[in-house]
């Protein structure tokens, strides 16, 4: 699978998550594995793809799962 260009919005979201202490790893398949910081009670791993269509569900899920408001 060829490497796709990532959108500017998703780059901002991932950098904001790193700033908040989340660990963001890109897998070989192209998906992203997001681990919460150890200080959070929730230990659920979040897996997503890095396209624009994942932005809205990701923001909704992060509010529900981690109580983190992603504003970009």
C-alpha positions as CSV (number, residue, x, y, z in Angstrom):
1,X,0.0,0.0,0.0
2,X,1.6,3.3,-1.0
3,X,2.1,6.0,1.6
4,X,-0.6,8.7,1.5
5,X,-0.2,12.3,2.4
6,X,-1.7,13.2,5.7
7,X,-4.0,16.1,6.2
8,X,-2.9,19.2,8.1
9,X,-5.8,18.9,10.5
10,X,-4.9,15.3,11.5
11,X,-1.3,16.3,12.0
12,X,-2.5,19.0,14.4
13,X,-4.7,16.6,16.3
14,X,-1.9,14.1,16.7
15,X,0.5,16.8,17.9
16,X,-2.1,18.0,20.4
17,X,-2.5,14.4,21.6
18,X,1.3,14.1,22.1
19,X,1.3,17.4,24.0
20,X,-1.4,16.0,26.3
21,X,0.7,12.9,27.0
22,X,-0.8,10.4,24.7
23,X,1.5,8.0,22.8
24,X,0.7,8.0,19.1
25,X,2.3,5.2,17.0
26,X,1.8,4.7,13.3
27,X,1.6,1.0,12.4
28,X,3.0,-0.6,9.2
29,X,-0.5,-0.9,7.8
30,X,-1.0,2.8,8.0
31,X,-3.4,2.9,11.0
32,X,-2.6,4.8,14.2
33,X,-2.5,3.3,17.7
34,X,-3.1,5.8,20.4
35,X,-2.3,4.9,24.0
36,X,-3.5,7.1,26.9
37,X,-1.0,8.5,29.4
38,X,-0.5,6.4,32.6
39,X,-2.1,9.1,34.7
40,X,-5.5,8.5,33.1
41,X,-7.8,5.9,34.7
42,X,-8.9,4.5,31.3
43,X,-6.4,2.1,29.7
44,X,-8.3,1.6,26.5
45,X,-6.3,1.7,23.3
46,X,-7.7,3.8,20.4
47,X,-7.0,2.7,16.8
48,X,-7.9,4.9,13.9
49,X,-6.8,5.8,10.4
50,X,-5.2,9.2,9.7
51,X,-7.7,10.6,7.2
52,X,-10.1,13.6,7.4
53,X,-13.1,11.3,7.7
54,X,-11.8,10.0,11.0
55,X,-11.6,13.4,12.6
56,X,-15.2,13.9,13.8
57,X,-15.7,10.3,15.2
58,X,-12.3,10.6,16.9
59,X,-13.2,13.9,18.6
60,X,-16.5,12.4,19.8
61,X,-14.8,9.2,21.1
62,X,-12.1,11.0,22.9
63,X,-14.7,13.2,24.7
64,X,-16.6,10.0,25.7
65,X,-13.6,7.7,26.5
66,X,-11.0,10.0,28.0
67,X,-12.9,13.3,28.7
68,X,-10.5,15.2,26.4
69,X,-11.9,17.9,24.2
70,X,-9.9,18.0,20.9
71,X,-10.3,21.5,19.4
72,X,-8.6,22.0,16.1
